[in-house]
Amino acid sequence: MKILLPFLGVMGLVIVAFVGVELLNLQYLFGVIIPYVAFITFMVGVALRVLKWGKSAVPFCIPTTSGQQKSFSWIKHNRFDNPSNNLEVVGRMALEVLLFRSLFSNTASSLKKEEGDLVHGSSKWLWIAGLAFHWSFFILVFRHLRLFIDPIPPMLYLVDSLDGLMQVGVPVLYWTGLIFLISATYLFIRRAVIPQVRYLSLPNDHFPLLLLIVIALTGLVMRYFIKVDIIYVKDLTIGLFKLNPVISHHLGLIFYIHLFMVSVLLIYFPFSKLMHAAGVFLSPTRNMPNNSRRIRHINPWNYPVKVHSYEEYEDDFREKMKGVGIPVEKE
């Protein structure tokens, strides 16, 4: 059921788009209104989540560490796994966000059948798939900016040419689209097949992966099989950007399914685990230096408390203390 429910949900969304566009002729709803609602929900939702996280107090110094803390000069300090200042935190965050450094150290454990020994080994497939998935997704989103900008800046032309550098057939095969589909499919199959991961996975882990897979499939179908004229697509996207959308009858069903699934992803994003894209920068386990030995971390939740010192306590109860034989500092 963990997999079936998200699958049925995604297929249901495809059917909704099919019925709405093909049978009810609601092109304006699926091409204009829903994308506007999705964009506003995405921007407002992400901003509110980030503001809420930013206003949250951090009561303790809690960076995640996996290396030697800075101490004596003759003890080697691990700067990235145990940063001691803000500059080292920036380096650690850059390696984490750009290269998934912590995931690179992922290990796998297994039992030898004959000896029954527990064996630990390197496991890099998840790191490779995660890196390929996120970077190809970023490049795909960046390349799609050409649909909203006219004239297209040189940087987009450069990324476009590099993405299709190893040209295979016509139209040009963009490698990021293929890599994105393969890596997303691998991440989904991994959650569905490996028993330990399947046990920990929830429907809200499978749903965005299935949604992204359908988005990738419809995008590839539009480009290589059921062709959609990019001129009419750009007329719509630039019109949406300028608040003057133009709906053309040349836009086919597959385009509206693709656009609707992207809109659903944008609406779903602020309320899901996908917010880790912004949350990683606000996580105190990552963005704090481990300097608690040198700098006292004051709990921002602390409020002024009237302290009753021992001297005051003894002044209040001196005679009673002396009466029961408790020694006192002042006679």
matplotlib code that plots the C-alpha trace (Angstrom):
import matplotlib.pyplot as plt

x = [0.0, 2.9, 3.7, 0.3, -1.4, 1.2, 1.1, -2.7, -2.5, -0.1, -2.1, -5.2, -3.6, -2.7, -6.4, -7.6, -5.5, -6.6, -10.3, -10.0, -8.2, -9.3, -13.0, -13.9, -11.7, -10.4, -7.2, -7.3, -7.7, -4.8, -2.6, -3.1, -5.1, -3.5, 0.1, -0.5, -1.9, 1.0, 3.6, 2.0, 1.7, 5.3, 6.7, 4.6, 4.8, 8.6, 9.0, 6.8, 8.6, 12.0, 10.9, 9.5, 12.7, 14.7, 12.8, 13.3, 15.6, 18.7, 19.0, 22.1, 25.3, 24.5, 26.6, 26.9, 30.5, 32.5, 36.1, 38.6, 37.6, 40.1, 42.1, 45.8, 48.1, 49.8, 46.4, 45.3, 42.0, 39.4, 38.2, 35.3, 33.8, 34.3, 34.5, 35.6, 34.8, 32.4, 34.8, 35.2, 31.3, 31.0, 33.5, 31.6, 28.2, 29.6, 30.9, 27.6, 25.3, 27.4, 29.0, 26.9, 30.1, 28.4, 26.6, 29.9, 31.0, 28.0, 28.8, 27.0, 26.8, 26.2, 26.6, 28.8, 26.6, 29.3, 31.2, 28.3, 30.7, 29.5, 31.2, 31.3, 32.1, 31.9, 28.5, 28.7, 25.6, 23.3, 25.8, 26.2, 22.4, 21.7, 24.4, 23.2, 19.6, 20.0, 22.5, 20.6, 17.4, 19.2, 20.4, 17.0, 15.4, 18.1, 17.7, 13.9, 14.5, 14.9, 11.2, 10.6, 13.4, 13.6, 16.3, 18.0, 21.3, 24.6, 24.9, 21.8, 23.1, 26.4, 24.6, 22.3, 25.3, 27.2, 24.2, 23.8, 27.5, 27.5, 24.7, 22.8, 20.2, 17.8, 16.5, 19.6, 19.6, 20.0, 21.9, 20.5, 16.9, 18.0, 20.2, 17.4, 14.9, 17.4, 18.5, 15.0, 13.9, 16.8, 16.0, 12.4, 13.3, 15.8, 13.0, 10.7, 13.0, 15.5, 13.6, 15.3, 14.6, 11.1, 10.3, 11.4, 9.8, 6.4, 3.9, 5.2, 8.6, 7.3, 4.9, 7.4, 9.6, 6.8, 5.7, 9.1, 9.4, 6.1, 7.3, 10.5, 8.7, 6.2, 9.0, 11.0, 7.8, 7.2, 10.7, 11.3, 8.0, 4.9, 6.4, 5.1, 6.0, 8.3, 7.2, 3.7, 5.0, 7.2, 4.3, 2.4, 5.3, 6.3, 2.7, 2.4, 5.5, 4.2, 0.7, -0.7, -1.1, -2.0, -3.5, -2.9, -4.8, -1.5, -0.5, -1.3, -2.6, 0.9, 2.0, -0.9, -0.3, 3.4, 2.5, -0.2, 2.3, 4.9, 2.2, 1.3, 5.0, 5.2, 2.1, 3.3, 6.9, 6.4, 4.5, 6.8, 10.2, 11.4, 11.9, 15.2, 16.5, 16.1, 16.3, 19.8, 21.0, 19.1, 19.9, 21.9, 23.5, 25.2, 25.5, 27.1, 30.8, 31.7, 33.3, 31.5, 34.9, 36.0, 32.7, 29.8, 26.5, 23.7, 20.3, 18.1, 15.0, 16.4, 14.5, 15.7, 15.4, 15.7, 18.6, 18.4, 22.1, 23.4, 24.3, 20.7, 19.4, 21.6, 20.5, 16.9, 17.3, 20.5, 18.9, 16.9, 20.1, 22.0, 19.1, 19.3, 23.1, 23.7, 27.0, 26.8, 29.4, 28.4, 27.8]
y = [0.0, 2.3, 2.1, 1.5, 4.6, 7.0, 5.2, 5.5, 9.1, 10.0, 8.0, 9.8, 13.2, 12.1, 11.0, 14.4, 16.2, 14.0, 14.4, 18.1, 18.9, 16.2, 15.8, 19.1, 21.5, 23.2, 24.3, 27.7, 26.1, 23.7, 26.1, 29.4, 29.2, 26.1, 27.2, 30.6, 29.0, 26.6, 29.3, 31.5, 28.5, 27.5, 31.0, 31.8, 28.3, 28.2, 31.7, 31.0, 27.7, 29.4, 32.4, 30.0, 28.0, 31.2, 32.5, 29.2, 29.4, 27.1, 26.2, 24.2, 24.0, 20.8, 20.4, 16.9, 15.8, 12.8, 14.0, 15.3, 18.6, 21.5, 21.3, 21.2, 22.3, 18.9, 17.1, 17.1, 18.9, 17.7, 21.0, 19.8, 17.1, 19.2, 22.9, 25.3, 28.6, 30.1, 29.8, 26.1, 25.8, 27.5, 24.9, 22.0, 23.3, 23.8, 20.2, 19.0, 20.9, 20.5, 17.1, 15.3, 14.7, 13.0, 10.6, 9.7, 8.0, 5.7, 2.1, -1.1, -3.9, -7.6, -11.0, -13.7, -16.8, -19.3, -17.6, -15.4, -12.4, -8.9, -7.2, -3.5, -2.2, 0.9, 1.7, 4.4, 3.7, 5.8, 8.7, 8.4, 8.3, 11.1, 13.3, 12.5, 13.1, 16.5, 17.9, 16.8, 18.2, 21.6, 21.8, 20.8, 23.6, 26.1, 25.1, 25.6, 29.3, 29.8, 29.4, 32.5, 34.8, 36.6, 37.1, 34.1, 35.0, 33.4, 31.4, 29.4, 28.8, 27.5, 25.1, 24.0, 23.2, 21.4, 19.3, 18.2, 18.0, 14.3, 14.7, 11.5, 11.9, 14.7, 16.4, 16.6, 14.2, 16.1, 13.9, 15.5, 14.4, 10.8, 10.8, 12.4, 9.7, 6.9, 8.2, 8.9, 5.4, 3.9, 5.8, 4.7, 1.0, 1.1, 2.2, -0.4, -3.4, -3.2, -4.6, -2.3, 0.9, -0.2, -0.7, 2.9, 4.5, 6.1, 7.1, 10.6, 9.3, 7.4, 10.1, 12.8, 10.3, 8.9, 12.5, 13.4, 10.2, 11.1, 14.6, 13.3, 10.8, 13.3, 15.8, 13.1, 12.1, 15.7, 16.1, 12.9, 11.3, 13.5, 16.7, 20.0, 23.3, 25.1, 28.5, 28.1, 26.8, 29.9, 32.2, 30.7, 30.7, 34.3, 35.3, 33.7, 35.6, 38.9, 38.3, 38.1, 34.4, 33.2, 29.7, 28.1, 25.1, 23.8, 22.7, 19.1, 16.9, 15.7, 19.3, 19.9, 16.7, 17.7, 21.2, 20.0, 17.5, 20.3, 22.5, 19.7, 19.3, 23.1, 23.0, 19.9, 21.2, 23.5, 20.9, 18.0, 16.6, 18.3, 21.4, 19.9, 21.8, 25.0, 23.4, 22.1, 25.7, 26.3, 23.1, 23.8, 20.4, 21.7, 25.4, 25.8, 25.6, 23.2, 25.7, 25.0, 24.5, 28.1, 30.0, 29.7, 29.1, 31.0, 29.4, 32.1, 30.5, 31.3, 34.0, 35.9, 33.8, 35.2, 33.3, 32.4, 32.1, 29.9, 33.0, 34.2, 30.7, 30.5, 34.0, 32.8, 29.5, 29.9, 29.5, 26.4, 24.9, 25.4, 24.0, 20.6, 20.6, 21.6, 23.5, 27.1, 29.4, 32.4, 32.3]
z = [0.0, 0.6, -3.1, -4.5, -3.1, -4.5, -7.8, -8.0, -6.9, -9.7, -12.3, -11.0, -11.7, -15.2, -15.7, -14.3, -16.9, -19.7, -18.8, -18.3, -21.5, -23.9, -22.9, -21.1, -23.1, -20.0, -21.6, -19.9, -16.5, -17.0, -19.0, -17.0, -13.8, -12.2, -13.1, -11.5, -8.4, -8.3, -8.6, -5.9, -3.6, -4.2, -3.5, -0.5, 1.0, 0.7, 2.1, 5.1, 5.9, 5.6, 7.8, 10.4, 10.5, 10.6, 13.7, 15.6, 18.5, 18.6, 22.3, 22.0, 20.0, 18.1, 14.9, 13.6, 13.8, 12.6, 13.0, 15.5, 17.2, 17.2, 20.5, 20.9, 18.1, 18.0, 17.4, 13.8, 13.3, 10.8, 9.4, 7.3, 9.5, 12.7, 11.7, 14.4, 12.7, 10.2, 7.2, 7.8, 8.1, 4.6, 3.2, 4.8, 3.5, 0.0, -0.1, 1.3, -1.1, -4.2, -3.8, -1.0, 0.9, 3.9, 1.6, -0.1, 3.1, 3.1, 3.9, 3.6, 6.1, 5.4, 7.1, 5.5, 5.0, 6.0, 8.8, 10.0, 10.3, 10.0, 7.0, 6.3, 2.8, 0.7, -1.0, -3.5, -5.7, -3.6, -3.7, -7.5, -8.1, -5.7, -7.2, -10.8, -9.8, -8.2, -10.6, -13.7, -12.1, -11.5, -15.1, -16.5, -14.5, -15.5, -19.2, -19.0, -18.2, -21.9, -22.2, -20.0, -21.3, -24.6, -25.8, -24.4, -22.5, -23.7, -20.5, -21.4, -24.9, -23.3, -20.9, -23.8, -26.1, -23.3, -22.4, -26.0, -26.7, -27.6, -30.2, -30.9, -33.6, -34.3, -32.3, -30.0, -27.1, -23.9, -21.5, -18.4, -19.3, -19.7, -16.6, -14.6, -15.6, -14.9, -11.5, -10.4, -11.4, -9.6, -6.4, -6.6, -7.3, -4.4, -2.0, -3.4, -3.6, -0.7, 2.4, 5.0, 2.9, 1.9, 5.6, 6.4, 3.4, 3.5, 0.8, 0.9, 0.0, -3.1, -4.4, -5.3, -7.1, -9.1, -9.9, -11.1, -13.2, -14.9, -15.5, -17.0, -19.2, -20.6, -21.2, -23.2, -25.1, -26.1, -27.4, -29.2, -30.0, -29.9, -31.0, -29.6, -31.3, -29.0, -30.5, -29.1, -25.8, -25.5, -26.4, -23.4, -20.9, -21.8, -21.6, -18.2, -17.1, -18.4, -17.0, -20.5, -21.3, -24.8, -25.2, -28.6, -30.0, -31.3, -27.7, -27.4, -24.6, -23.6, -23.0, -20.6, -18.7, -18.4, -17.2, -14.8, -13.2, -12.8, -11.2, -8.8, -7.9, -7.2, -5.0, -3.1, -2.6, 0.4, 2.4, 1.8, 2.5, -0.7, 1.5, 2.5, -0.5, 1.6, 5.0, 4.6, 4.9, 8.1, 9.9, 13.1, 12.7, 9.6, 9.8, 13.3, 14.1, 16.9, 19.2, 22.4, 24.2, 23.4, 23.2, 25.6, 23.7, 25.4, 25.2, 23.5, 25.2, 28.7, 30.6, 33.7, 36.8, 40.3, 41.9, 45.6, 46.6, 49.4, 51.4, 51.2, 52.0, 55.1, 56.2, 56.0, 57.8, 59.9, 63.3, 62.2, 60.6, 63.8, 65.8, 64.0, 63.9, 60.3, 60.1, 58.9, 57.4, 59.4, 63.1]

ax = plt.figure().add_subplot(projection="3d")
ax.plot(x, y, z, "-o")
ax.set_aspect("equal")
plt.show()
